Amino acid sequence: MKFSPPQKEARRVVSDLRSIGLPFLDALSASPSLADRRLWLRVAADCLVAWRRDDPRRQAVVAAASAILTGADEATRSAFARRLAASTETADALAMIESLGGESSLIVLGEAGLLPRERLVAAVKGSAAQARAVAGRADLDGELAARLAERDEIEVAIALAQNRRAPIDAERFAALARRAKARIAESGDRRLADALLERAPATVEQAALFLEASPIDRGRIIAAAQRATLGRRLPIADGGESLRIAARLERAAMAGDWAQFENELAEAFGCGPELAARIAADKSGEPLAVALAALHAPNDATVRVLAARDLVDGGQYRRIAALARLKEALTPAAARLALAALIGASAPVAARRRPQLDPTAAPTPSRPAPVRNAESTPAALRRRRAFAFVAATRRDAERA
């Protein structure tokens, strides 16, 4: 029986493996049976994992494995790669597997523990398949995650979002959320949005997808917003502007003027009219309840607005009580934090103050306002009294 050069190399290396007490490996390495060669590869993988990196036998075993894997199918290569990927002693064998290409090389990029950083950076800039493999790594850092998030391929973005350990900051998350919403609008593809919403633990940034989220995900987002505001000072009072906005919203809702309602909502939070219309028209009522909570709207006004909207949607008032309780339980600070993420604002949304002007007032005042003397301020008067007291004390002391 004649052997090809790769088979002769494998037979020569088997002598190094006999020390483990398996003399039949000589026949397995040269066997025409795929199952036999796979068994040899399993034993070789175990040896490569067990031997130290400076073991002189490694080079020959890696060369023999390369000869066998060159003609092997992808399943055999992948099984060999997965067996070696978790070890920190197999960099030489993993480099050989990566050089073969195919699915096994992607396993090395995605699972190998000790890949040089420059190799990962090159893979991030490489093909979509390579970037997708790197996006699933458990040891991604912020720089690599940012570079992956900037790639145009949707599959890379989905793989990054599905990696729960990937450090995606607020800015990158917002950018991915915008891509997810655009993807849904264009083709109905929810994969990226679902991957972002499934990341745990829930964060306020996920409120960017509040309108696309399920009721369970919305509950997690609201709870995250509540946790994020614990221990923080409440927003400074806006001089009653929120209450005036809530009153205008109530009047528009009771009059059935939903175009005016949406305009008031858009102006109050500084968002586009399309987003304001989606908040108002969501049949669950939850986005509208969050908006009313951000305005700290009175309970009776909240119920009337929700009832008017429910009537338009053909509802039977079944959810109004639950929505009113949601609004009451959600603090204005948490609601504004969630709306900021939904709108895409960098800071919590506050009600925009509308100047209150008297339309009947004259363009100029009828009489000039008195000029306030700086010496008559309370602070100045206190200083004068203090100086007078000190002077009197000194005078009395001198006389004594």
C-alpha positions in Angstrom: 0.0 0.0 0.0 1.4 3.4 -1.1 1.0 6.5 1.1 0.8 10.1 -0.1 3.3 12.6 1.4 0.8 14.0 3.9 0.0 10.4 5.1 3.7 9.6 5.5 4.1 12.8 7.6 1.2 11.7 9.8 2.7 8.2 10.2 6.0 9.7 11.2 4.4 11.9 13.9 2.4 9.1 15.3 5.5 7.7 16.9 5.5 10.8 19.2 2.0 10.0 20.3 2.7 6.4 21.2 3.9 7.5 24.6 0.3 7.9 25.7 -0.3 4.1 25.3 -2.3 4.0 22.0 -0.1 2.0 19.5 -3.0 1.7 17.1 -2.8 5.4 16.3 -0.3 4.5 13.6 -3.0 2.7 11.6 -5.6 5.4 12.3 -3.5 8.3 10.9 -3.1 6.5 7.5 -6.6 5.0 7.4 -8.8 5.8 4.4 -11.7 6.0 6.8 -12.8 9.5 7.8 -13.8 8.3 11.2 -10.3 6.9 11.9 -8.7 10.1 10.9 -11.1 12.1 13.1 -10.1 9.9 16.0 -6.5 10.6 15.4 -7.3 14.3 15.3 -9.1 14.1 18.6 -6.0 12.5 20.2 -3.7 15.1 18.6 -5.9 17.9 19.9 -5.8 16.5 23.4 -2.0 16.3 23.2 -1.7 19.9 21.9 -3.9 21.1 24.7 -1.9 19.2 27.3 1.6 19.9 26.0 3.4 23.2 26.9 3.9 25.8 24.2 7.7 25.1 24.2 7.3 21.3 23.8 9.5 20.2 20.9 6.8 17.7 19.7 4.3 20.4 18.9 5.6 21.5 15.6 5.5 18.0 14.1 2.0 17.3 15.4 0.7 20.6 14.0 2.2 19.9 10.6 0.6 16.4 10.6 -2.7 17.8 11.6 -2.5 20.4 8.9 -1.8 17.7 6.3 -4.9 15.8 7.4 -7.2 18.9 7.7 -6.2 20.2 4.3 -8.3 17.5 2.7 -10.9 17.3 5.4 -14.5 18.5 5.3 -15.6 21.7 7.1 -17.2 19.8 10.0 -14.0 18.0 10.8 -12.0 21.3 10.8 -14.6 23.0 12.9 -14.6 20.3 15.5 -10.8 20.4 15.7 -10.9 24.2 16.0 -13.5 24.2 18.8 -11.4 21.7 20.8 -8.4 23.9 20.7 -10.0 27.4 20.9 -10.5 27.3 24.7 -6.9 26.5 25.5 -4.2 29.1 26.0 -1.4 26.7 24.8 -2.6 26.2 21.2 -1.8 29.4 19.4 0.4 27.6 16.9 -2.4 25.1 15.9 -5.0 27.9 15.8 -2.9 29.9 13.5 -2.6 26.9 11.2 -6.4 26.4 11.3 -7.1 30.1 10.5 -4.7 29.8 7.5 -7.0 27.1 6.0 -9.9 29.5 5.8 -13.6 28.6 5.9 -15.9 28.2 8.8 -13.1 26.9 11.1 -11.1 30.1 10.7 -14.2 32.0 11.8 -14.4 29.8 14.9 -10.8 30.8 15.7 -11.6 34.5 15.3 -14.7 34.2 17.5 -13.6 31.8 20.2 -9.8 31.7 20.5 -8.7 33.1 23.8 -5.2 34.4 22.9 -5.4 36.1 19.5 -3.1 39.1 19.0 -5.0 42.4 19.1 -3.7 43.4 15.6 -5.3 40.2 14.2 -8.7 41.2 15.7 -8.4 44.7 14.4 -7.6 43.4 10.9 -10.6 41.0 11.1 -12.9 43.9 12.2 -11.8 45.7 9.0 -12.0 42.6 6.9 -14.9 40.7 5.4 -18.4 40.7 6.9 -18.0 37.1 8.0 -14.8 37.9 9.9 -16.3 41.0 11.5 -19.4 39.0 12.5 -17.2 36.4 14.1 -15.3 39.0 16.2 -18.5 40.6 17.2 -19.4 37.5 19.1 -16.3 37.4 21.3 -16.7 37.6 25.0 -13.6 39.8 25.5 -14.5 42.7 23.2 -13.4 46.1 24.4 -15.0 49.4 23.8 -12.8 50.4 20.8 -13.5 47.2 18.9 -17.2 47.4 19.7 -17.3 50.9 18.4 -15.6 49.9 15.1 -18.0 47.0 14.7 -21.0 49.2 15.3 -19.9 51.5 12.5 -19.9 48.7 9.9 -22.8 48.8 7.3 -23.6 45.1 7.3 -26.8 44.4 9.3 -25.5 40.9 10.3 -22.5 42.4 12.0 -24.7 44.8 14.0 -27.1 41.9 15.0 -24.1 39.8 16.2 -22.8 42.7 18.2 -26.2 43.3 19.8 -26.7 39.6 20.6 -23.3 39.6 22.5 -24.4 40.4 26.0 -20.8 41.1 27.1 -20.1 43.6 24.3 -19.5 47.0 25.9 -22.0 49.2 23.9 -22.1 52.7 25.2 -25.1 55.0 25.1 -24.0 56.8 21.9 -23.4 53.5 20.0 -26.6 52.0 21.3 -28.6 55.1 20.1 -27.0 54.7 16.7 -27.9 51.0 16.5 -31.4 51.8 17.7 -31.8 54.3 14.8 -30.7 51.6 12.4 -33.1 49.1 13.9 -36.0 51.5 13.5 -35.1 52.3 9.9 -34.8 48.6 9.2 -38.3 48.0 10.5 -39.7 50.9 8.5 -38.0 49.8 5.3 -38.4 46.0 5.3 -40.1 45.0 8.6 -36.9 43.3 9.7 -37.0 43.3 13.5 -33.9 41.2 14.2 -31.7 44.1 15.3 -34.4 45.7 17.4 -35.2 42.4 19.1 -31.5 41.8 19.8 -31.1 45.2 21.4 -34.2 44.9 23.5 -33.1 41.4 24.7 -29.9 42.7 26.2 -29.8 42.3 29.9 -29.9 43.9 32.4 -32.3 46.4 31.0 -31.0 50.0 30.6 -32.6 53.4 30.0 -31.0 53.5 26.5 -33.4 50.7 25.4 -36.2 53.3 25.7 -35.1 54.4 22.3 -37.0 51.4 21.0 -39.9 51.9 23.4 -42.5 52.1 20.6 -41.1 48.9 19.1 -40.9 47.0 22.4 -43.3 44.4 23.7 -45.3 45.0 26.9 -42.7 43.0 28.9 -39.8 44.9 27.5 -41.5 48.2 28.2 -42.0 47.2 31.8 -38.3 46.4 32.0 -37.4 49.7 30.5 -39.6 51.7 32.8 -38.1 49.8 35.8 -34.6 50.7 34.6 -35.6 54.3 34.3 -36.9 54.3 37.8 -33.7 52.7 39.1 -31.6 55.2 37.2 -33.2 58.1 39.0 -32.9 56.7 42.5 -31.0 59.0 44.8 -31.1 61.9 42.2 -32.6 65.3 42.8 -35.9 65.8 41.1 -35.9 68.3 38.2 -36.1 71.9 39.1 -39.7 73.3 38.9 -40.5 74.9 35.6 -42.8 77.6 36.9 -46.0 75.6 36.2 -45.2 75.3 32.5 -45.8 71.5 32.6 -49.2 72.0 34.1 -50.1 74.5 31.4 -49.0 72.1 28.7 -51.1 69.3 30.3 -54.1 71.6 30.4 -53.7 72.4 26.7 -53.3 68.7 25.9 -56.5 68.0 27.8 -58.4 70.7 26.0 -57.3 69.4 22.6 -58.1 65.8 23.5 -61.6 66.7 24.9 -62.3 68.7 21.7 -61.1 65.8 19.5 -58.5 68.0 17.9 -55.8 65.4 17.7 -53.7 67.3 15.2 -53.4 70.1 17.8 -52.8 67.6 20.5 -49.8 66.1 18.5 -48.5 69.6 17.8 -48.6 70.5 21.5 -46.9 67.2 22.4 -44.2 67.8 19.8 -43.6 71.3 20.9 -43.5 70.3 24.6 -40.8 67.7 24.2 -38.9 69.0 21.2 -39.5 66.0 19.0 -40.7 65.6 15.4 -44.4 65.6 14.6 -44.2 62.0 13.3 -42.9 60.8 16.6 -45.5 62.8 18.5 -48.2 61.2 16.4 -46.9 57.7 17.2 -46.8 58.4 20.9 -50.4 59.7 20.8 -51.7 56.9 18.5 -50.1 53.9 20.2 -53.1 51.7 21.0 -51.6 50.4 24.2 -51.6 53.9 25.7 -48.3 53.3 27.5 -46.2 55.9 25.6 -48.8 58.5 26.2 -49.0 57.6 29.9 -45.2 58.1 30.1 -45.5 61.5 28.4 -48.2 62.6 30.8 -46.0 61.4 33.7 -43.1 63.5 32.4 -45.4 66.5 32.5 -46.6 65.6 36.0 -50.2 66.0 34.7 -52.9 65.8 37.3 -54.7 62.5 37.7 -58.1 63.7 36.6 -56.6 65.3 33.4 -54.7 62.1 32.8 -57.8 60.0 32.9 -59.7 62.4 30.6 -56.9 62.4 28.0 -56.6 58.6 28.1 -60.3 58.1 27.9 -60.6 60.5 24.9 -57.8 58.6 23.1 -59.4 55.3 24.0 -62.6 56.4 22.5 -60.9 57.3 19.2 -59.3 53.8 19.1 -62.6 52.1 19.7 -61.6 50.7 23.1 -63.8 49.9 26.0 -61.9 51.8 28.7 -60.4 48.6 30.0 -56.9 49.8 30.3 -57.5 53.4 31.5 -57.2 52.5 35.2 -54.0 50.5 34.6 -52.5 53.3 32.6 -53.4 55.9 35.2 -51.7 53.7 37.8 -48.6 53.4 35.6 -48.5 57.2 35.2 -48.9 57.7 39.0 -46.2 55.2 39.8 -43.7 56.6 37.3 -41.8 59.6 38.7 -41.5 62.7 36.4 -37.7 62.4 36.5 -37.8 58.7 35.3 -40.4 59.5 32.6 -38.3 62.4 31.3 -35.2 60.2 31.2 -37.1 57.5 29.2 -38.5 60.2 26.8 -35.0 61.6 26.3 -33.8 58.2 25.0 -37.0 57.8 22.9 -36.5 61.2 21.3 -32.8 60.9 21.0 -32.0 63.8 23.3 -28.7 63.9 25.2 -30.3 65.0 28.4 -33.6 64.4 30.2 -36.4 66.2 28.4 -38.0 69.1 30.2 -41.2 70.8 29.2 -40.3 73.7 26.9 -41.4 77.0 28.4 -43.7 79.1 26.3 -43.5 82.8 27.1 -46.7 84.2 28.6 -47.2 87.7 27.2 -50.1 90.1 27.6 -51.4 90.9 24.2 -53.0 94.2 25.5 -49.8 95.6 26.9 -48.3 98.7 25.5 -45.0 98.4 23.6 -43.3 100.7 26.1 -44.0 101.0 29.8 -46.3 104.0 30.8 -43.7 105.1 33.4 -40.1 104.3 34.0 -39.3 101.8 36.6 -37.5 103.2 39.6 -33.7 102.8 39.6 -32.7 100.6 42.4 -29.9 102.0 44.5 -27.1 99.4 45.2 -26.7 100.9 48.7 -30.3 100.1 49.7 -30.1 96.3 49.1 -30.5 94.1 52.2 -26.9 93.0 52.1 -25.6 96.6 52.0 -27.9 97.6 54.9 -26.6 94.6 56.9 -23.0 95.7 56.3 -23.7 99.3 57.3 -25.3 98.1 60.6 -22.3 95.9 61.3 -19.8 98.7 60.7 -21.8 101.1 62.9 -21.9 98.5 65.7 -18.1 98.0 65.5 -17.5 101.8 65.5 -19.7 102.3 68.5 -17.9 99.5 70.4 -14.5 101.1 69.7 -15.7 104.5 70.8 -17.0 103.2 74.1 -13.8 101.4 74.7 -11.7 104.5 74.1 -13.9 106.5 76.5 -13.5 103.9 79.2 
